[in-house]
């Protein structure tokens, strides 16, 4: 029962964290738009929005301390709900029936995943040797190998296509590859973050931090830091060079699937599903991804309408 409450705490913190992160990003965007009018005040407002973004990132990391990475990854999709609300509140965009549908699906899907997801047994007693042993399981090795191959493959493909790109060439495939690359990097970041937090949780429960006097945990922290930096660089580069309405949904959906598969494989949770629980978990995960698609489609439609209106106004003035 205590573990179930921890999962609920984790989901609640993740929903708040991802909402604060998204709200901070929207405020940064709004501050940038108004920077020419705001002067020094506009710059202070941007830094305030940035600090809000950092706070959201801290809360999202804290959520992993309480819940499994599988549940955390699913709840993180609430960023799309927060983005729809932020676009309505800050930029005056309509909150449509599709937005309501996507929000409802996200809430239902997350609750179903929360109730049906298996828990990591004995997580309060994990040691560095146990983590290392878990990393040798074939399922986890296969997941990590797949992600590393995708990282290397997409990174090389993106570099090659950009160097060979011609003016006016369609870069949709490169944009998709950018989303895949960022999703794989983010999945590895979350996986190593959960490992580190499990070791920290065990140390706090036992009041024994001797594990952190060895090289192993600091190696994990270093790898986590590397993947975190690469994720930020990759995602920012992809959104700067390509349409974020294409990159972000691919990144979010694939990241969720990869984190779920990696988490279930690392902690050997596949066999802990009941027949009904496994079906409910898959249905809840599918519902969350469906809501991402619905919310993305609505944002893309509104973006296209704004572009058509802008070009029509220009043509009318001419």
Secondary structure as GFF3:
##gff-version 3
##sequence-region A 1 318
A	DSSP	alpha_helix	2	33	.	.	.	ID=ss1
A	DSSP	alpha_helix	35	66	.	.	.	ID=ss2
A	DSSP	alpha_helix	69	75	.	.	.	ID=ss3
A	DSSP	alpha_helix	78	91	.	.	.	ID=ss4
A	DSSP	alpha_helix	97	116	.	.	.	ID=ss5
A	DSSP	three_ten_helix	123	125	.	.	.	ID=ss6
A	DSSP	alpha_helix	128	134	.	.	.	ID=ss7
A	DSSP	alpha_helix	138	164	.	.	.	ID=ss8
A	DSSP	alpha_helix	172	206	.	.	.	ID=ss9
A	DSSP	three_ten_helix	210	213	.	.	.	ID=ss10
A	DSSP	alpha_helix	215	241	.	.	.	ID=ss11
A	DSSP	alpha_helix	244	266	.	.	.	ID=ss12
A	DSSP	three_ten_helix	270	272	.	.	.	ID=ss13
A	DSSP	alpha_helix	275	317	.	.	.	ID=ss14
###
